[in-house]
Amino acid sequence: MEKKQTAVELLEQQLKERYSLINSEPLFEQAKQMEKEQMKEAYLIADHYPRVYEFEKYYKETYQIK
């Protein structure tokens, strides 16, 4: 099974290719950890909601800044 690239990994790759980022590793590692925790939470929550639960509603309630 081919591993997929996360959004944070894509952003890190693109920024490193285009810009000279000094001391950026800790920031990217923190972002990757946050993304991993969000994925874990979403994975665990998926079993608690019926399939008809609207993802957009969940996303807006959970992640979008108002």
PDB file of N, CA, C and O in Angstrom:
ATOM      1  N   MET A   1       0.846  -1.184   0.000  1.00  0.00           N
ATOM      2  CA  MET A   1       0.000   0.000   0.000  1.00  0.00           C
ATOM      3  C   MET A   1       0.890   1.245   0.000  1.00  0.00           C
ATOM      4  O   MET A   1       1.747   1.412   0.867  1.00  0.00           O
ATOM      5  N   GLU A   2       0.673   2.093  -0.967  1.00  0.00           N
ATOM      6  CA  GLU A   2       1.468   3.308  -1.085  1.00  0.00           C
ATOM      7  C   GLU A   2       1.040   4.323  -0.037  1.00  0.00           C
ATOM      8  O   GLU A   2      -0.151   4.578   0.145  1.00  0.00           O
ATOM      9  N   LYS A   3       2.021   4.901   0.653  1.00  0.00           N
ATOM     10  CA  LYS A   3       1.719   5.901   1.666  1.00  0.00           C
ATOM     11  C   LYS A   3       1.356   7.212   0.987  1.00  0.00           C
ATOM     12  O   LYS A   3       1.915   7.572  -0.049  1.00  0.00           O
ATOM     13  N   LYS A   4       0.404   7.918   1.595  1.00  0.00           N
ATOM     14  CA  LYS A   4      -0.039   9.194   1.068  1.00  0.00           C
ATOM     15  C   LYS A   4       0.672  10.324   1.801  1.00  0.00           C
ATOM     16  O   LYS A   4       1.130  10.165   2.932  1.00  0.00           O
ATOM     17  N   GLN A   5       0.751  11.444   1.142  1.00  0.00           N
ATOM     18  CA  GLN A   5       1.359  12.625   1.738  1.00  0.00           C
ATOM     19  C   GLN A   5       0.261  13.443   2.403  1.00  0.00           C
ATOM     20  O   GLN A   5      -0.802  13.658   1.819  1.00  0.00           O
ATOM     21  N   THR A   6       0.519  13.897   3.620  1.00  0.00           N
ATOM     22  CA  THR A   6      -0.476  14.722   4.304  1.00  0.00           C
ATOM     23  C   THR A   6      -0.379  16.156   3.796  1.00  0.00           C
ATOM     24  O   THR A   6       0.589  16.521   3.129  1.00  0.00           O
ATOM     25  N   ALA A   7      -1.378  16.961   4.112  1.00  0.00           N
ATOM     26  CA  ALA A   7      -1.389  18.355   3.697  1.00  0.00           C
ATOM     27  C   ALA A   7      -0.203  19.116   4.291  1.00  0.00           C
ATOM     28  O   ALA A   7       0.407  19.943   3.615  1.00  0.00           O
ATOM     29  N   VAL A   8       0.118  18.839   5.536  1.00  0.00           N
ATOM     30  CA  VAL A   8       1.248  19.515   6.177  1.00  0.00           C
ATOM     31  C   VAL A   8       2.562  19.116   5.509  1.00  0.00           C
ATOM     32  O   VAL A   8       3.434  19.960   5.304  1.00  0.00           O
ATOM     33  N   GLU A   9       2.707  17.847   5.170  1.00  0.00           N
ATOM     34  CA  GLU A   9       3.927  17.397   4.492  1.00  0.00           C
ATOM     35  C   GLU A   9       4.062  18.042   3.114  1.00  0.00           C
ATOM     36  O   GLU A   9       5.164  18.411   2.708  1.00  0.00           O
ATOM     37  N   LEU A  10       2.963  18.179   2.404  1.00  0.00           N
ATOM     38  CA  LEU A  10       2.979  18.840   1.099  1.00  0.00           C
ATOM     39  C   LEU A  10       3.386  20.299   1.257  1.00  0.00           C
ATOM     40  O   LEU A  10       4.229  20.792   0.508  1.00  0.00           O
ATOM     41  N   LEU A  11       2.800  20.983   2.214  1.00  0.00           N
ATOM     42  CA  LEU A  11       3.130  22.385   2.449  1.00  0.00           C
ATOM     43  C   LEU A  11       4.608  22.543   2.820  1.00  0.00           C
ATOM     44  O   LEU A  11       5.286  23.441   2.321  1.00  0.00           O
ATOM     45  N   GLU A  12       5.094  21.669   3.692  1.00  0.00           N
ATOM     46  CA  GLU A  12       6.501  21.707   4.093  1.00  0.00           C
ATOM     47  C   GLU A  12       7.404  21.527   2.869  1.00  0.00           C
ATOM     48  O   GLU A  12       8.358  22.282   2.684  1.00  0.00           O
ATOM     49  N   GLN A  13       7.108  20.546   2.052  1.00  0.00           N
ATOM     50  CA  GLN A  13       7.911  20.277   0.856  1.00  0.00           C
ATOM     51  C   GLN A  13       7.923  21.482  -0.074  1.00  0.00           C
ATOM     52  O   GLN A  13       8.980  21.902  -0.544  1.00  0.00           O
ATOM     53  N   GLN A  14       6.755  22.030  -0.336  1.00  0.00           N
ATOM     54  CA  GLN A  14       6.659  23.155  -1.268  1.00  0.00           C
ATOM     55  C   GLN A  14       7.382  24.398  -0.733  1.00  0.00           C
ATOM     56  O   GLN A  14       8.073  25.088  -1.482  1.00  0.00           O
ATOM     57  N   LEU A  15       7.221  24.675   0.554  1.00  0.00           N
ATOM     58  CA  LEU A  15       7.888  25.847   1.130  1.00  0.00           C
ATOM     59  C   LEU A  15       9.402  25.690   1.151  1.00  0.00           C
ATOM     60  O   LEU A  15      10.137  26.643   0.892  1.00  0.00           O
ATOM     61  N   LYS A  16       9.864  24.486   1.459  1.00  0.00           N
ATOM     62  CA  LYS A  16      11.312  24.258   1.487  1.00  0.00           C
ATOM     63  C   LYS A  16      11.923  24.344   0.085  1.00  0.00           C
ATOM     64  O   LYS A  16      13.077  24.746  -0.063  1.00  0.00           O
ATOM     65  N   GLU A  17      11.162  23.972  -0.934  1.00  0.00           N
ATOM     66  CA  GLU A  17      11.666  24.061  -2.307  1.00  0.00           C
ATOM     67  C   GLU A  17      11.744  25.503  -2.790  1.00  0.00           C
ATOM     68  O   GLU A  17      12.591  25.839  -3.618  1.00  0.00           O
ATOM     69  N   ARG A  18      10.871  26.345  -2.281  1.00  0.00           N
ATOM     70  CA  ARG A  18      10.770  27.721  -2.779  1.00  0.00           C
ATOM     71  C   ARG A  18      11.507  28.752  -1.928  1.00  0.00           C
ATOM     72  O   ARG A  18      11.957  29.775  -2.445  1.00  0.00           O
ATOM     73  N   TYR A  19      11.633  28.490  -0.629  1.00  0.00           N
ATOM     74  CA  TYR A  19      12.183  29.496   0.277  1.00  0.00           C
ATOM     75  C   TYR A  19      13.266  28.901   1.175  1.00  0.00           C
ATOM     76  O   TYR A  19      13.296  27.697   1.432  1.00  0.00           O
ATOM     77  N   SER A  20      14.129  29.756   1.630  1.00  0.00           N
ATOM     78  CA  SER A  20      15.133  29.345   2.604  1.00  0.00           C
ATOM     79  C   SER A  20      14.519  29.523   3.988  1.00  0.00           C
ATOM     80  O   SER A  20      14.420  30.641   4.494  1.00  0.00           O
ATOM     81  N   LEU A  21      14.112  28.422   4.590  1.00  0.00           N
ATOM     82  CA  LEU A  21      13.448  28.498   5.886  1.00  0.00           C
ATOM     83  C   LEU A  21      14.445  28.156   6.986  1.00  0.00           C
ATOM     84  O   LEU A  21      14.958  27.039   7.051  1.00  0.00           O
ATOM     85  N   ILE A  22      14.708  29.114   7.832  1.00  0.00           N
ATOM     86  CA  ILE A  22      15.660  28.928   8.919  1.00  0.00           C
ATOM     87  C   ILE A  22      14.903  28.487  10.167  1.00  0.00           C
ATOM     88  O   ILE A  22      13.903  29.097  10.544  1.00  0.00           O
ATOM     89  N   ASN A  23      15.386  27.424  10.805  1.00  0.00           N
ATOM     90  CA  ASN A  23      14.790  26.907  12.046  1.00  0.00           C
ATOM     91  C   ASN A  23      13.306  26.578  11.897  1.00  0.00           C
ATOM     92  O   ASN A  23      12.524  26.819  12.817  1.00  0.00           O
ATOM     93  N   SER A  24      12.919  26.039  10.767  1.00  0.00           N
ATOM     94  CA  SER A  24      11.504  25.730  10.534  1.00  0.00           C
ATOM     95  C   SER A  24      11.106  24.328  10.988  1.00  0.00           C
ATOM     96  O   SER A  24       9.916  24.044  11.120  1.00  0.00           O
ATOM     97  N   GLU A  25      12.073  23.450  11.228  1.00  0.00           N
ATOM     98  CA  GLU A  25      11.761  22.064  11.590  1.00  0.00           C
ATOM     99  C   GLU A  25      10.820  21.943  12.797  1.00  0.00           C
ATOM    100  O   GLU A  25       9.838  21.203  12.723  1.00  0.00           O
ATOM    101  N   PRO A  26      11.090  22.647  13.904  1.00  0.00           N
ATOM    102  CA  PRO A  26      10.182  22.514  15.057  1.00  0.00           C
ATOM    103  C   PRO A  26       8.738  22.905  14.717  1.00  0.00           C
ATOM    104  O   PRO A  26       7.791  22.286  15.204  1.00  0.00           O
ATOM    105  N   LEU A  27       8.581  23.919  13.890  1.00  0.00           N
ATOM    106  CA  LEU A  27       7.239  24.350  13.498  1.00  0.00           C
ATOM    107  C   LEU A  27       6.533  23.286  12.671  1.00  0.00           C
ATOM    108  O   LEU A  27       5.358  22.996  12.897  1.00  0.00           O
ATOM    109  N   PHE A  28       7.250  22.701  11.709  1.00  0.00           N
ATOM    110  CA  PHE A  28       6.645  21.657  10.888  1.00  0.00           C
ATOM    111  C   PHE A  28       6.340  20.407  11.714  1.00  0.00           C
ATOM    112  O   PHE A  28       5.306  19.772  11.506  1.00  0.00           O
ATOM    113  N   GLU A  29       7.206  20.053  12.628  1.00  0.00           N
ATOM    114  CA  GLU A  29       6.954  18.887  13.479  1.00  0.00           C
ATOM    115  C   GLU A  29       5.726  19.108  14.356  1.00  0.00           C
ATOM    116  O   GLU A  29       4.926  18.193  14.555  1.00  0.00           O
ATOM    117  N   GLN A  30       5.579  20.312  14.875  1.00  0.00           N
ATOM    118  CA  GLN A  30       4.397  20.636  15.678  1.00  0.00           C
ATOM    119  C   GLN A  30       3.128  20.560  14.824  1.00  0.00           C
ATOM    120  O   GLN A  30       2.108  20.036  15.273  1.00  0.00           O
ATOM    121  N   ALA A  31       3.190  21.074  13.612  1.00  0.00           N
ATOM    122  CA  ALA A  31       2.037  21.031  12.711  1.00  0.00           C
ATOM    123  C   ALA A  31       1.679  19.594  12.349  1.00  0.00           C
ATOM    124  O   ALA A  31       0.501  19.243  12.293  1.00  0.00           O
ATOM    125  N   LYS A  32       2.690  18.763  12.103  1.00  0.00           N
ATOM    126  CA  LYS A  32       2.441  17.355  11.776  1.00  0.00           C
ATOM    127  C   LYS A  32       1.804  16.628  12.954  1.00  0.00           C
ATOM    128  O   LYS A  32       0.906  15.808  12.764  1.00  0.00           O
ATOM    129  N   GLN A  33       2.257  16.919  14.154  1.00  0.00           N
ATOM    130  CA  GLN A  33       1.681  16.286  15.340  1.00  0.00           C
ATOM    131  C   GLN A  33       0.227  16.717  15.533  1.00  0.00           C
ATOM    132  O   GLN A  33      -0.627  15.897  15.867  1.00  0.00           O
ATOM    133  N   MET A  34      -0.048  17.992  15.325  1.00  0.00           N
ATOM    134  CA  MET A  34      -1.426  18.483  15.433  1.00  0.00           C
ATOM    135  C   MET A  34      -2.324  17.803  14.400  1.00  0.00           C
ATOM    136  O   MET A  34      -3.442  17.390  14.709  1.00  0.00           O
ATOM    137  N   GLU A  35      -1.819  17.693  13.166  1.00  0.00           N
ATOM    138  CA  GLU A  35      -2.586  17.053  12.103  1.00  0.00           C
ATOM    139  C   GLU A  35      -2.854  15.586  12.442  1.00  0.00           C
ATOM    140  O   GLU A  35      -3.953  15.083  12.213  1.00  0.00           O
ATOM    141  N   LYS A  36      -1.856  14.913  12.982  1.00  0.00           N
ATOM    142  CA  LYS A  36      -2.012  13.509  13.364  1.00  0.00           C
ATOM    143  C   LYS A  36      -3.081  13.362  14.443  1.00  0.00           C
ATOM    144  O   LYS A  36      -3.913  12.457  14.376  1.00  0.00           O
ATOM    145  N   GLU A  37      -3.059  14.243  15.431  1.00  0.00           N
ATOM    146  CA  GLU A  37      -4.060  14.182  16.497  1.00  0.00           C
ATOM    147  C   GLU A  37      -5.467  14.444  15.950  1.00  0.00           C
ATOM    148  O   GLU A  37      -6.430  13.814  16.386  1.00  0.00           O
ATOM    149  N   GLN A  38      -5.584  15.365  15.003  1.00  0.00           N
ATOM    150  CA  GLN A  38      -6.883  15.640  14.388  1.00  0.00           C
ATOM    151  C   GLN A  38      -7.382  14.433  13.609  1.00  0.00           C
ATOM    152  O   GLN A  38      -8.567  14.104  13.660  1.00  0.00           O
ATOM    153  N   MET A  39      -6.478  13.770  12.886  1.00  0.00           N
ATOM    154  CA  MET A  39      -6.859  12.571  12.139  1.00  0.00           C
ATOM    155  C   MET A  39      -7.300  11.461  13.088  1.00  0.00           C
ATOM    156  O   MET A  39      -8.280  10.763  12.828  1.00  0.00           O
ATOM    157  N   LYS A  40      -6.575  11.307  14.177  1.00  0.00           N
ATOM    158  CA  LYS A  40      -6.926  10.289  15.164  1.00  0.00           C
ATOM    159  C   LYS A  40      -8.299  10.568  15.757  1.00  0.00           C
ATOM    160  O   LYS A  40      -9.125   9.664  15.883  1.00  0.00           O
ATOM    161  N   GLU A  41      -8.535  11.810  16.115  1.00  0.00           N
ATOM    162  CA  GLU A  41      -9.824  12.185  16.682  1.00  0.00           C
ATOM    163  C   GLU A  41     -10.954  11.922  15.691  1.00  0.00           C
ATOM    164  O   GLU A  41     -11.998  11.384  16.059  1.00  0.00           O
ATOM    165  N   ALA A  42     -10.741  12.303  14.442  1.00  0.00           N
ATOM    166  CA  ALA A  42     -11.764  12.078  13.408  1.00  0.00           C
ATOM    167  C   ALA A  42     -12.017  10.591  13.213  1.00  0.00           C
ATOM    168  O   ALA A  42     -13.161  10.171  13.040  1.00  0.00           O
ATOM    169  N   TYR A  43     -10.965   9.802  13.240  1.00  0.00           N
ATOM    170  CA  TYR A  43     -11.088   8.347  13.083  1.00  0.00           C
ATOM    171  C   TYR A  43     -11.920   7.759  14.220  1.00  0.00           C
ATOM    172  O   TYR A  43     -12.792   6.921  13.993  1.00  0.00           O
ATOM    173  N   LEU A  44     -11.646   8.202  15.437  1.00  0.00           N
ATOM    174  CA  LEU A  44     -12.371   7.677  16.595  1.00  0.00           C
ATOM    175  C   LEU A  44     -13.817   8.168  16.634  1.00  0.00           C
ATOM    176  O   LEU A  44     -14.716   7.431  17.039  1.00  0.00           O
ATOM    177  N   ILE A  45     -14.034   9.396  16.218  1.00  0.00           N
ATOM    178  CA  ILE A  45     -15.381   9.973  16.224  1.00  0.00           C
ATOM    179  C   ILE A  45     -16.268   9.308  15.177  1.00  0.00           C
ATOM    180  O   ILE A  45     -17.480   9.207  15.364  1.00  0.00           O
ATOM    181  N   ALA A  46     -15.673   8.857  14.081  1.00  0.00           N
ATOM    182  CA  ALA A  46     -16.444   8.298  12.965  1.00  0.00           C
ATOM    183  C   ALA A  46     -17.379   7.173  13.406  1.00  0.00           C
ATOM    184  O   ALA A  46     -18.461   7.016  12.841  1.00  0.00           O
ATOM    185  N   ASP A  47     -16.981   6.400  14.392  1.00  0.00           N
ATOM    186  CA  ASP A  47     -17.820   5.307  14.859  1.00  0.00           C
ATOM    187  C   ASP A  47     -19.009   5.777  15.683  1.00  0.00           C
ATOM    188  O   ASP A  47     -19.961   5.022  15.879  1.00  0.00           O
ATOM    189  N   HIS A  48     -18.966   7.009  16.166  1.00  0.00           N
ATOM    190  CA  HIS A  48     -20.020   7.507  17.040  1.00  0.00           C
ATOM    191  C   HIS A  48     -21.134   8.238  16.300  1.00  0.00           C
ATOM    192  O   HIS A  48     -22.181   8.518  16.883  1.00  0.00           O
ATOM    193  N   TYR A  49     -20.921   8.546  15.038  1.00  0.00           N
ATOM    194  CA  TYR A  49     -21.926   9.271  14.268  1.00  0.00           C
ATOM    195  C   TYR A  49     -22.440   8.394  13.140  1.00  0.00           C
ATOM    196  O   TYR A  49     -21.680   7.640  12.532  1.00  0.00           O
ATOM    197  N   PRO A  50     -23.722   8.496  12.869  1.00  0.00           N
ATOM    198  CA  PRO A  50     -24.271   7.743  11.731  1.00  0.00           C
ATOM    199  C   PRO A  50     -23.670   8.257  10.424  1.00  0.00           C
ATOM    200  O   PRO A  50     -23.207   9.395  10.349  1.00  0.00           O
ATOM    201  N   ARG A  51     -23.681   7.428   9.422  1.00  0.00           N
ATOM    202  CA  ARG A  51     -23.094   7.781   8.127  1.00  0.00           C
ATOM    203  C   ARG A  51     -23.701   9.041   7.518  1.00  0.00           C
ATOM    204  O   ARG A  51     -23.061   9.708   6.705  1.00  0.00           O
ATOM    205  N   VAL A  52     -24.916   9.366   7.902  1.00  0.00           N
ATOM    206  CA  VAL A  52     -25.571  10.528   7.320  1.00  0.00           C
ATOM    207  C   VAL A  52     -25.113  11.834   7.961  1.00  0.00           C
ATOM    208  O   VAL A  52     -25.486  12.914   7.503  1.00  0.00           O
ATOM    209  N   TYR A  53     -24.311  11.741   9.012  1.00  0.00           N
ATOM    210  CA  TYR A  53     -23.797  12.955   9.645  1.00  0.00           C
ATOM    211  C   TYR A  53     -23.013  13.753   8.612  1.00  0.00           C
ATOM    212  O   TYR A  53     -22.179  13.201   7.894  1.00  0.00           O
ATOM    213  N   GLU A  54     -23.277  15.013   8.542  1.00  0.00           N
ATOM    214  CA  GLU A  54     -22.674  15.849   7.510  1.00  0.00           C
ATOM    215  C   GLU A  54     -21.240  16.231   7.873  1.00  0.00           C
ATOM    216  O   GLU A  54     -20.996  16.865   8.900  1.00  0.00           O
ATOM    217  N   PHE A  55     -20.308  15.840   7.026  1.00  0.00           N
ATOM    218  CA  PHE A  55     -18.906  16.163   7.269  1.00  0.00           C
ATOM    219  C   PHE A  55     -18.677  17.664   7.325  1.00  0.00           C
ATOM    220  O   PHE A  55     -17.935  18.150   8.179  1.00  0.00           O
ATOM    221  N   GLU A  56     -19.305  18.395   6.429  1.00  0.00           N
ATOM    222  CA  GLU A  56     -19.097  19.848   6.407  1.00  0.00           C
ATOM    223  C   GLU A  56     -19.503  20.479   7.734  1.00  0.00           C
ATOM    224  O   GLU A  56     -18.827  21.385   8.223  1.00  0.00           O
ATOM    225  N   LYS A  57     -20.588  20.013   8.312  1.00  0.00           N
ATOM    226  CA  LYS A  57     -21.036  20.527   9.600  1.00  0.00           C
ATOM    227  C   LYS A  57     -20.003  20.198  10.676  1.00  0.00           C
ATOM    228  O   LYS A  57     -19.653  21.055  11.488  1.00  0.00           O
ATOM    229  N   TYR A  58     -19.520  18.970  10.682  1.00  0.00           N
ATOM    230  CA  TYR A  58     -18.497  18.562  11.645  1.00  0.00           C
ATOM    231  C   TYR A  58     -17.241  19.411  11.480  1.00  0.00           C
ATOM    232  O   TYR A  58     -16.668  19.876  12.466  1.00  0.00           O
ATOM    233  N   TYR A  59     -16.816  19.613  10.248  1.00  0.00           N
ATOM    234  CA  TYR A  59     -15.606  20.372   9.973  1.00  0.00           C
ATOM    235  C   TYR A  59     -15.742  21.821  10.444  1.00  0.00           C
ATOM    236  O   TYR A  59     -14.846  22.355  11.097  1.00  0.00           O
ATOM    237  N   LYS A  60     -16.861  22.445  10.109  1.00  0.00           N
ATOM    238  CA  LYS A  60     -17.076  23.833  10.515  1.00  0.00           C
ATOM    239  C   LYS A  60     -17.123  23.967  12.031  1.00  0.00           C
ATOM    240  O   LYS A  60     -16.567  24.913  12.590  1.00  0.00           O
ATOM    241  N   GLU A  61     -17.776  23.038  12.689  1.00  0.00           N
ATOM    242  CA  GLU A  61     -17.881  23.076  14.152  1.00  0.00           C
ATOM    243  C   GLU A  61     -16.533  22.810  14.817  1.00  0.00           C
ATOM    244  O   GLU A  61     -16.258  23.349  15.889  1.00  0.00           O
ATOM    245  N   THR A  62     -15.699  21.994  14.202  1.00  0.00           N
ATOM    246  CA  THR A  62     -14.488  21.539  14.836  1.00  0.00           C
ATOM    247  C   THR A  62     -13.240  22.322  14.456  1.00  0.00           C
ATOM    248  O   THR A  62     -12.392  22.568  15.314  1.00  0.00           O
ATOM    249  N   TYR A  63     -13.104  22.719  13.192  1.00  0.00           N
ATOM    250  CA  TYR A  63     -11.833  23.272  12.738  1.00  0.00           C
ATOM    251  C   TYR A  63     -11.876  24.704  12.225  1.00  0.00           C
ATOM    252  O   TYR A  63     -10.901  25.434  12.402  1.00  0.00           O
ATOM    253  N   GLN A  64     -12.939  25.126  11.610  1.00  0.00           N
ATOM    254  CA  GLN A  64     -12.924  26.442  10.998  1.00  0.00           C
ATOM    255  C   GLN A  64     -13.019  27.553  12.032  1.00  0.00           C
ATOM    256  O   GLN A  64     -13.801  27.487  12.981  1.00  0.00           O
ATOM    257  N   ILE A  65     -12.205  28.566  11.821  1.00  0.00           N
ATOM    258  CA  ILE A  65     -12.230  29.729  12.683  1.00  0.00           C
ATOM    259  C   ILE A  65     -13.399  30.602  12.237  1.00  0.00           C
ATOM    260  O   ILE A  65     -13.602  30.841  11.046  1.00  0.00           O
ATOM    261  N   LYS A  66     -14.132  31.053  13.184  1.00  0.00           N
ATOM    262  CA  LYS A  66     -15.326  31.851  12.852  1.00  0.00           C
ATOM    263  C   LYS A  66     -15.008  33.315  12.745  1.00  0.00           C
ATOM    264  O   LYS A  66     -15.898  34.122  12.474  1.00  0.00           O
TER     265      LYS A  66
END
